[in-house]
Structures are given as C-alpha cells and as structure tokens.
Amino acid sequence: MQIIRFAELKAEPWRNGGGVTREIARQGAADGGWDWRVSIADVAKAGDFSAFPGMERVLTVVEGELLLLTVDGAEQPLEKYRPFRFDGGAATVAKLPTGDIRDLNVITRTAAFKGYTSIIELSKKRAHPVFEGQLAVLLQGQATVRDSGTEPLELGRYDAVVGSDADSPEVLGRGFLAVVSLDPVTAGN
C-alpha cells in the first residue's frame, strides 16, 4: 500500500508568481513529458493559467469559496467540490472574488488518458476501496486506510492513497475524499 504524504511534497512556484503547485503523482511519456499529472495548487492571485496544449484538465476547488475561470472567453464559476473539465490548451484566466483558494488539478494527455474526479462522502461503517488507476485524496475530515495485510494508518488532510487491484486499499472515516481515476484511452474510444 502506497500513501503519498502531502506534508512531504515540495511546493513549486508558478512561472507567473500567482501561486504554488505540489505534485502528487505523474506518469511519464515517451517524449520526456508526462501523460498525466495530479497536483494540488494554492492560488493566491488572479491571473493567467499556464497553457497545456494537447491536454485536458479537471479542476476542483478543495479549499476556499469560489474561483471564477474564464476559458476561451466564457466565464465559469467553480464552487468547492464541483469538478470542472476544460481544454488544457485554452486561454484561461482566474479571478478570486472571495479570496485565495486551493484546487486539485488532474491534467491528462488527450490521446493517452482520460481523467475523472469524484467527490465521495466517507462513512465510518463502509470502507471505500481504491482501485488500480485511481488516487484517493483526503480533502476534509478524519480517515484511516488499510489493505488486507496491514493495520489501519491515519491519513492527514490532502494525503493521497495509490490504488491497487491486487490488494485494494480501503479508506474509512468521516469527511470528504476525492477519487481521481486515470483511464487509458484505447483505439476506438
């Protein structure tokens, strides 16, 4: 079972100085770039988003009230825990009408992967499994994770659990969990 501790992730400043990103995980690509990346960003100032041509983004506000995104001229309000999908190469500008926010970013190479983010309310009675091709990020509350061969381990806020089909980790607790699914794109899809 693999847990990625948020407290151990290095904050990388953005090129435009508007915030920082902490990369949770990525999968490399043949061209030296990546096919997908999952990260948490702190947005402290309004401004342009970096363009990722050939990529698709799913952005979810996980802390703060509201993010106003203008994507290719169309304004889109993003409220907490409501994932929003958009073209990574689109001209994107952010406004912070209610102050700083933190977001969960899933970016996938369009021809290689499709990313999904689901927000799950945890239960103390029924564990939520995390399967192969998924990451589960504790957004709020208290939770433990275990697989069949281990004692439960405490999760901190924004800690991530890497999924597995062989011995699926299970998250149990109270609060909210983001489940990120990264599905390979096959010919014909």
Accessible surface in RSA format (square Angstrom, percent):
REM  Atomic radii and reference values for relative SASA: ProtOr
REM  Chains: A
REM  Algorithm: Lee & Richards
REM  Probe-radius: 1.40
REM  Slices: 20
REM RES _ NUM      All-atoms   Total-Side   Main-Chain    Non-polar    All polar
REM                ABS   REL    ABS   REL    ABS   REL    ABS   REL    ABS   REL
RES MET A   1    86.45  44.8   5.36   3.5  81.09 193.1  16.34  13.9  70.11  92.9
RES GLN A   2   100.85  56.4  95.57  69.8   5.28  12.6  34.78  74.0  66.08  50.1
RES ILE A   3    34.79  19.8  10.31   7.7  24.48  59.0  10.31   7.4  24.48  66.4
RES ILE A   4    25.17  14.3  21.44  16.0   3.73   9.0  24.65  17.8   0.52   1.4
RES ARG A   5    73.22  30.7  70.62  36.0   2.60   6.2  28.15  38.5  45.07  27.3
RES PHE A   6    26.36  13.2  25.02  15.5   1.35   3.5  25.19  15.3   1.17   3.4
RES ALA A   7   101.41  93.2  61.59  95.0  39.82  90.6  71.10 100.1  30.31  80.3
RES GLU A   8   142.11  81.6 107.01  81.0  35.10  83.6  47.70  92.3  94.41  77.1
RES LEU A   9    35.31  19.7  22.43  16.0  12.89  32.4  24.16  17.0  11.15  30.0
RES LYS A  10   157.09  76.6 139.69  85.7  17.40  41.4  98.86  89.0  58.24  62.0
RES ALA A  11    38.76  35.6  22.41  34.6  16.36  37.2  22.41  31.6  16.36  43.3
RES GLU A  12    85.91  49.3  85.27  64.5   0.64   1.5  41.31  79.9  44.59  36.4
RES PRO A  13   102.54  74.7  82.82  75.5  19.72  71.7  82.82  68.4  19.72 122.5
RES TRP A  14    56.02  22.5  43.05  20.8  12.97  30.5  45.78  24.4  10.23  16.6
RES ARG A  15   208.09  87.4 165.13  84.2  42.96 102.3  91.11 124.5 116.98  70.9
RES ASN A  16    69.71  48.1  43.35  41.9  26.37  63.5  46.18 111.2  23.53  22.7
RES GLY A  17    53.59  66.1   0.00   N/A  53.59  66.1  29.26  80.3  24.33  54.5
RES GLY A  18     1.58   2.0   0.00   N/A   1.58   2.0   1.58   4.3   0.00   0.0
RES GLY A  19     9.40  11.6   0.00   N/A   9.40  11.6   6.76  18.5   2.65   5.9
RES VAL A  20    41.85  27.5  41.85  37.9   0.00   0.0  41.85  36.4   0.00   0.0
RES THR A  21    18.55  13.2  18.23  18.5   0.32   0.8  10.96  14.7   7.59  11.5
RES ARG A  22    45.21  19.0  45.21  23.0   0.00   0.0   0.00   0.0  45.21  27.4
RES GLU A  23    57.88  33.2  47.74  36.1  10.14  24.1  20.92  40.5  36.96  30.2
RES ILE A  24    10.62   6.0   0.36   0.3  10.25  24.7   0.44   0.3  10.18  27.6
RES ALA A  25    20.83  19.2  12.97  20.0   7.86  17.9  20.83  29.3   0.00   0.0
RES ARG A  26   115.55  48.5  89.96  45.9  25.59  60.9  30.73  42.0  84.82  51.4
RES GLN A  27    74.76  41.8  71.18  52.0   3.58   8.5  23.52  50.1  51.24  38.9
RES GLY A  28    48.88  60.3   0.00   N/A  48.88  60.3  27.13  74.5  21.75  48.7
RES ALA A  29    21.48  19.8   4.86   7.5  16.63  37.8  10.03  14.1  11.46  30.4
RES ALA A  30   119.86 110.2  69.32 107.0  50.55 115.0  82.67 116.4  37.19  98.5
RES ASP A  31   109.18  76.5  65.45  65.1  43.73 103.4  52.78 124.2  56.40  56.2
RES GLY A  32    69.21  85.4   0.00   N/A  69.21  85.4  38.69 106.2  30.52  68.4
RES GLY A  33    31.33  38.6   0.00   N/A  31.33  38.6  26.05  71.5   5.27  11.8
RES TRP A  34    26.34  10.6  25.18  12.2   1.15   2.7   7.90   4.2  18.44  29.9
RES ASP A  35    21.54  15.1  21.54  21.4   0.00   0.0   0.00   0.0  21.54  21.5
RES TRP A  36    31.31  12.6  31.31  15.2   0.00   0.0  29.09  15.5   2.21   3.6
RES ARG A  37    38.60  16.2  38.38  19.6   0.23   0.5   0.00   0.0  38.60  23.4
RES VAL A  38     0.00   0.0   0.00   0.0   0.00   0.0   0.00   0.0   0.00   0.0
RES SER A  39     0.21   0.2   0.21   0.3   0.00   0.0   0.00   0.0   0.21   0.3
RES ILE A  40     0.12   0.1   0.11   0.1   0.01   0.0   0.11   0.1   0.01   0.0
RES ALA A  41     1.17   1.1   1.17   1.8   0.00   0.0   1.17   1.6   0.00   0.0
RES ASP A  42    31.81  22.3  31.81  31.7   0.00   0.0  20.89  49.2  10.92  10.9
RES VAL A  43     1.58   1.0   0.80   0.7   0.78   1.9   0.99   0.9   0.59   1.6
RES ALA A  44    61.32  56.4  42.69  65.9  18.64  42.4  42.75  60.2  18.57  49.2
RES LYS A  45   113.61  55.4 106.08  65.1   7.53  17.9  69.04  62.1  44.57  47.5
RES ALA A  46    55.49  51.0  39.40  60.8  16.10  36.6  39.61  55.8  15.88  42.1
RES GLY A  47    25.17  31.0   0.00   N/A  25.17  31.0  23.33  64.0   1.85   4.1
RES ASP A  48    93.13  65.2  87.04  86.6   6.10  14.4  26.84  63.2  66.29  66.1
RES PHE A  49    25.47  12.7   8.39   5.2  17.08  44.4  12.16   7.4  13.31  38.1
RES SER A  50    45.45  38.4  29.14  38.9  16.31  37.6  16.06  34.2  29.39  41.2
RES ALA A  51    57.21  52.6  38.17  58.9  19.04  43.3  39.07  55.0  18.13  48.0
RES PHE A  52    42.18  21.1  40.09  24.8   2.09   5.4  42.18  25.6   0.00   0.0
RES PRO A  53   106.61  77.7  88.83  81.0  17.78  64.6  90.53  74.7  16.08 100.0
RES GLY A  54    50.93  62.8   0.00   N/A  50.93  62.8  39.01 107.1  11.92  26.7
RES MET A  55    17.00   8.8  14.54   9.6   2.45   5.8  14.54  12.4   2.45   3.3
RES GLU A  56    33.18  19.0  32.37  24.5   0.81   1.9   6.33  12.2  26.85  21.9
RES ARG A  57    13.19   5.5  13.19   6.7   0.00   0.0   0.22   0.3  12.97   7.9
RES VAL A  58     6.09   4.0   5.80   5.3   0.29   0.7   5.80   5.0   0.29   0.8
RES LEU A  59     0.05   0.0   0.05   0.0   0.00   0.0   0.05   0.0   0.00   0.0
RES THR A  60     0.20   0.1   0.20   0.2   0.00   0.0   0.00   0.0   0.20   0.3
RES VAL A  61     0.00   0.0   0.00   0.0   0.00   0.0   0.00   0.0   0.00   0.0
RES VAL A  62     0.02   0.0   0.02   0.0   0.00   0.0   0.02   0.0   0.00   0.0
RES GLU A  63    64.70  37.1  64.67  48.9   0.04   0.1  19.44  37.6  45.26  37.0
RES GLY A  64    25.63  31.6   0.00   N/A  25.63  31.6  17.98  49.3   7.65  17.1
RES GLU A  65   121.89  70.0 110.88  83.9  11.01  26.2  30.42  58.8  91.47  74.7
RES LEU A  66    40.26  22.4  40.26  28.8   0.00   0.0  40.26  28.3   0.00   0.0
RES LEU A  67     0.00   0.0   0.00   0.0   0.00   0.0   0.00   0.0   0.00   0.0
RES LEU A  68    33.66  18.7  33.43  23.9   0.23   0.6  33.43  23.5   0.23   0.6
RES LEU A  69     0.00   0.0   0.00   0.0   0.00   0.0   0.00   0.0   0.00   0.0
RES THR A  70    32.58  23.2  32.08  32.5   0.50   1.2  26.73  35.9   5.85   8.8
RES VAL A  71    20.68  13.6  16.88  15.3   3.80   9.2  16.88  14.7   3.80  10.3
RES ASP A  72   101.74  71.3  69.74  69.4  32.00  75.7  33.57  79.0  68.18  68.0
RES GLY A  73    70.50  86.9   0.00   N/A  70.50  86.9  34.03  93.4  36.47  81.7
RES ALA A  74    65.25  60.0  57.49  88.7   7.75  17.6  64.37  90.7   0.88   2.3
RES GLU A  75    99.22  57.0  71.00  53.7  28.23  67.2  23.77  46.0  75.45  61.6
RES GLN A  76    66.93  37.4  66.93  48.9   0.00   0.0   4.14   8.8  62.80  47.6
RES PRO A  77    74.53  54.3  65.04  59.3   9.49  34.5  65.04  53.7   9.49  59.0
RES LEU A  78     3.09   1.7   1.23   0.9   1.86   4.7   3.09   2.2   0.00   0.0
RES GLU A  79    90.86  52.2  89.67  67.8   1.20   2.8  23.62  45.7  67.24  54.9
RES LYS A  80    77.00  37.6  64.63  39.7  12.37  29.4  32.31  29.1  44.69  47.6
RES TYR A  81    37.45  17.5  27.97  15.9   9.48  24.7  27.97  21.0   9.48  11.7
RES ARG A  82   154.45  64.9 150.76  76.9   3.70   8.8  41.77  57.1 112.69  68.3
RES PRO A  83    56.71  41.3  31.01  28.3  25.70  93.4  31.30  25.8  25.41 157.9
RES PHE A  84    45.13  22.6  42.68  26.4   2.45   6.4  45.13  27.4   0.00   0.0
RES ARG A  85    84.85  35.6  65.65  33.5  19.20  45.7  38.12  52.1  46.73  28.3
RES PHE A  86    13.73   6.9   4.85   3.0   8.88  23.1  13.73   8.3   0.00   0.0
RES ASP A  87    83.02  58.2  73.08  72.7   9.94  23.5  30.68  72.2  52.34  52.2
RES GLY A  88     2.24   2.8   0.00   N/A   2.24   2.8   0.10   0.3   2.14   4.8
RES GLY A  89    30.74  37.9   0.00   N/A  30.74  37.9   7.44  20.4  23.30  52.2
RES ALA A  90     8.29   7.6   0.59   0.9   7.70  17.5   4.83   6.8   3.45   9.2
RES ALA A  91    72.35  66.5  56.92  87.8  15.43  35.1  67.51  95.1   4.84  12.8
RES THR A  92     6.96   5.0   2.55   2.6   4.41  10.5   1.50   2.0   5.46   8.3
RES VAL A  93    56.63  37.3  56.38  51.0   0.25   0.6  56.38  49.0   0.25   0.7
RES ALA A  94     1.59   1.5   1.31   2.0   0.28   0.6   1.31   1.8   0.28   0.8
RES LYS A  95   101.74  49.6 101.74  62.4   0.00   0.0  58.24  52.4  43.50  46.3
RES LEU A  96    31.30  17.4  10.55   7.5  20.75  52.2  11.22   7.9  20.08  54.0
RES PRO A  97    74.39  54.2  29.45  26.8  44.94 163.4  42.90  35.4  31.49 195.7
RES THR A  98    76.30  54.3  40.42  41.0  35.88  85.5  49.71  66.8  26.59  40.2
RES GLY A  99    33.14  40.9   0.00   N/A  33.14  40.9  30.42  83.5   2.72   6.1
RES ASP A 100    96.86  67.8  78.85  78.5  18.01  42.6  27.19  64.0  69.66  69.5
RES ILE A 101     7.31   4.2   0.02   0.0   7.29  17.6   4.22   3.0   3.09   8.4
RES ARG A 102    42.87  18.0  42.23  21.5   0.64   1.5   4.42   6.0  38.45  23.3
RES ASP A 103     1.18   0.8   1.18   1.2   0.00   0.0   0.00   0.0   1.18   1.2
RES LEU A 104     0.48   0.3   0.22   0.2   0.26   0.7   0.22   0.2   0.26   0.7
RES ASN A 105     7.41   5.1   7.35   7.1   0.07   0.2   0.20   0.5   7.21   7.0
RES VAL A 106     0.70   0.5   0.16   0.1   0.54   1.3   0.16   0.1   0.54   1.5
RES ILE A 107     0.09   0.1   0.09   0.1   0.00   0.0   0.09   0.1   0.00   0.0
RES THR A 108     2.17   1.5   2.17   2.2   0.00   0.0   0.38   0.5   1.79   2.7
RES ARG A 109    60.99  25.6  60.99  31.1   0.00   0.0  26.38  36.1  34.61  21.0
RES THR A 110    82.07  58.4  72.94  73.9   9.13  21.8  68.79  92.4  13.28  20.1
RES ALA A 111    86.63  79.6  61.62  95.1  25.01  56.9  69.47  97.8  17.15  45.4
RES ALA A 112    25.82  23.7  17.46  26.9   8.36  19.0  22.59  31.8   3.22   8.5
RES PHE A 113    24.15  12.1  22.38  13.9   1.77   4.6  22.38  13.6   1.77   5.1
RES LYS A 114    70.47  34.4  70.47  43.2   0.00   0.0  39.94  35.9  30.53  32.5
RES GLY A 115     0.82   1.0   0.00   N/A   0.82   1.0   0.63   1.7   0.19   0.4
RES TYR A 116    91.58  42.8  90.97  51.8   0.61   1.6  62.18  46.7  29.40  36.2
RES THR A 117    15.70  11.2   0.38   0.4  15.32  36.5   0.00   0.0  15.70  23.7
RES SER A 118    54.49  46.0  49.52  66.1   4.97  11.5  21.29  45.3  33.20  46.5
RES ILE A 119    43.49  24.7  13.73  10.2  29.76  71.7  13.73   9.9  29.76  80.8
RES ILE A 120    49.87  28.4  47.76  35.6   2.11   5.1  49.87  35.9   0.00   0.0
RES GLU A 121   125.61  72.1 101.81  77.0  23.80  56.7  25.41  49.1 100.20  81.8
RES LEU A 122     5.46   3.0   0.78   0.6   4.68  11.8   2.20   1.5   3.27   8.8
RES SER A 123    35.17  29.7  33.59  44.8   1.58   3.6  23.56  50.2  11.61  16.3
RES LYS A 124   129.74  63.3 114.86  70.5  14.88  35.4  58.24  52.4  71.50  76.2
RES LYS A 125   193.32  94.3 157.01  96.3  36.31  86.5 106.42  95.8  86.90  92.6
RES ARG A 126   192.33  80.8 184.39  94.0   7.94  18.9  66.80  91.3 125.53  76.1
RES ALA A 127    31.89  29.3  15.60  24.1  16.29  37.1  15.60  22.0  16.29  43.2
RES HIS A 128    47.81  26.1  46.35  32.2   1.46   3.7  30.11  31.0  17.70  20.6
RES PRO A 129    39.19  28.6  38.17  34.8   1.02   3.7  38.17  31.5   1.02   6.3
RES VAL A 130     0.01   0.0   0.01   0.0   0.00   0.0   0.01   0.0   0.00   0.0
RES PHE A 131    94.96  47.5  94.96  58.8   0.00   0.0  94.96  57.6   0.00   0.0
RES GLU A 132   112.60  64.6  95.63  72.3  16.97  40.4  36.15  69.9  76.45  62.4
RES GLY A 133    35.77  44.1   0.00   N/A  35.77  44.1  30.55  83.8   5.23  11.7
RES GLN A 134    38.07  21.3  34.03  24.9   4.04   9.6   4.45   9.5  33.62  25.5
RES LEU A 135     5.80   3.2   5.80   4.1   0.00   0.0   5.80   4.1   0.00   0.0
RES ALA A 136     0.15   0.1   0.00   0.0   0.15   0.3   0.00   0.0   0.15   0.4
RES VAL A 137     0.00   0.0   0.00   0.0   0.00   0.0   0.00   0.0   0.00   0.0
RES LEU A 138     0.28   0.2   0.28   0.2   0.00   0.0   0.28   0.2   0.00   0.0
RES LEU A 139     0.00   0.0   0.00   0.0   0.00   0.0   0.00   0.0   0.00   0.0
RES GLN A 140    70.67  39.5  69.88  51.1   0.79   1.9  20.44  43.5  50.23  38.1
RES GLY A 141    43.88  54.1   0.00   N/A  43.88  54.1  21.31  58.5  22.58  50.6
RES GLN A 142   143.71  80.4 139.46 101.9   4.25  10.1  43.04  91.6 100.66  76.3
RES ALA A 143     3.29   3.0   0.00   0.0   3.29   7.5   2.60   3.7   0.69   1.8
RES THR A 144    34.97  24.9  34.67  35.1   0.30   0.7  24.76  33.3  10.22  15.4
RES VAL A 145     0.28   0.2   0.00   0.0   0.28   0.7   0.28   0.2   0.00   0.0
RES ARG A 146   107.60  45.2 107.31  54.7   0.29   0.7  28.69  39.2  78.91  47.8
RES ASP A 147    13.46   9.4  10.20  10.1   3.26   7.7   3.26   7.7  10.20  10.2
RES SER A 148    93.31  78.9  58.93  78.6  34.38  79.2  50.98 108.6  42.33  59.3
RES GLY A 149    67.93  83.8   0.00   N/A  67.93  83.8  36.62 100.5  31.30  70.1
RES THR A 150    53.16  37.8  43.19  43.8   9.97  23.8  50.48  67.8   2.68   4.0
RES GLU A 151   139.22  79.9 133.87 101.3   5.36  12.8  60.09 116.2  79.13  64.6
RES PRO A 152    62.75  45.7  44.11  40.2  18.64  67.8  44.11  36.4  18.64 115.9
RES LEU A 153    80.43  44.8  78.86  56.4   1.57   3.9  80.43  56.5   0.00   0.0
RES GLU A 154   119.42  68.6 111.60  84.4   7.82  18.6  61.99 119.9  57.43  46.9
RES LEU A 155    10.30   5.7   0.06   0.0  10.24  25.7   0.48   0.3   9.82  26.4
RES GLY A 156    33.77  41.6   0.00   N/A  33.77  41.6  31.89  87.5   1.88   4.2
RES ARG A 157   107.65  45.2  90.03  45.9  17.62  42.0  42.87  58.6  64.78  39.3
RES TYR A 158     5.09   2.4   4.22   2.4   0.86   2.2   4.22   3.2   0.86   1.1
RES ASP A 159     7.28   5.1   7.28   7.3   0.00   0.0   0.00   0.0   7.28   7.3
RES ALA A 160     0.31   0.3   0.31   0.5   0.00   0.0   0.31   0.4   0.00   0.0
RES VAL A 161     0.00   0.0   0.00   0.0   0.00   0.0   0.00   0.0   0.00   0.0
RES VAL A 162    42.17  27.7  39.50  35.8   2.67   6.4  39.50  34.3   2.67   7.2
RES GLY A 163     6.53   8.0   0.00   N/A   6.53   8.0   0.00   0.0   6.53  14.6
RES SER A 164    32.22  27.2  32.22  43.0   0.00   0.0  21.40  45.6  10.82  15.2
RES ASP A 165    95.77  67.1  72.47  72.1  23.30  55.1  32.95  77.5  62.83  62.7
RES ALA A 166   103.93  95.6  59.09  91.2  44.83 102.0  71.97 101.4  31.95  84.6
RES ASP A 167    59.00  41.3  53.47  53.2   5.53  13.1  26.34  62.0  32.67  32.6
RES SER A 168    27.28  23.1  15.54  20.7  11.74  27.1  11.04  23.5  16.24  22.8
RES PRO A 169     1.01   0.7   1.01   0.9   0.00   0.0   1.01   0.8   0.00   0.0
RES GLU A 170    74.39  42.7  73.31  55.5   1.08   2.6   6.33  12.2  68.06  55.6
RES VAL A 171     0.17   0.1   0.00   0.0   0.17   0.4   0.00   0.0   0.17   0.5
RES LEU A 172    63.69  35.5  62.80  44.9   0.89   2.2  62.81  44.1   0.88   2.4
RES GLY A 173     8.78  10.8   0.00   N/A   8.78  10.8   8.78  24.1   0.00   0.0
RES ARG A 174   127.57  53.6 127.24  64.9   0.33   0.8  49.97  68.3  77.60  47.0
RES GLY A 175    13.73  16.9   0.00   N/A  13.73  16.9   9.77  26.8   3.96   8.9
RES PHE A 176    58.55  29.3  58.55  36.3   0.00   0.0  58.55  35.5   0.00   0.0
RES LEU A 177     0.08   0.0   0.08   0.1   0.00   0.0   0.08   0.1   0.00   0.0
RES ALA A 178     0.00   0.0   0.00   0.0   0.00   0.0   0.00   0.0   0.00   0.0
RES VAL A 179     8.22   5.4   6.98   6.3   1.24   3.0   6.98   6.1   1.24   3.4
RES VAL A 180     0.00   0.0   0.00   0.0   0.00   0.0   0.00   0.0   0.00   0.0
RES SER A 181    21.31  18.0  21.31  28.4   0.00   0.0   9.23  19.7  12.08  16.9
RES LEU A 182     9.72   5.4   5.26   3.8   4.46  11.2   5.26   3.7   4.46  12.0
RES ASP A 183    64.79  45.4  64.67  64.4   0.13   0.3  19.62  46.2  45.18  45.1
RES PRO A 184    87.96  64.1  78.59  71.6   9.37  34.1  78.59  64.9   9.37  58.2
RES VAL A 185    51.40  33.8  31.60  28.6  19.81  47.7  32.16  27.9  19.24  52.2
RES THR A 186    80.93  57.6  74.63  75.7   6.30  15.0  68.19  91.6  12.74  19.3
RES ALA A 187   112.87 103.8  70.27 108.4  42.61  96.9  82.91 116.8  29.97  79.4
RES GLY A 188    89.41 110.3   0.00   N/A  89.41 110.3  43.03 118.1  46.37 103.9
RES ASN A 189   139.16  96.0  73.88  71.4  65.28 157.2  45.21 108.8  93.95  90.8
END  Absolute sums over single chains surface
CHAIN  1 A     9484.6       7164.7       2319.8       5065.5       4419.1
END  Absolute sums over all chains
TOTAL          9484.6       7164.7       2319.8       5065.5       4419.1
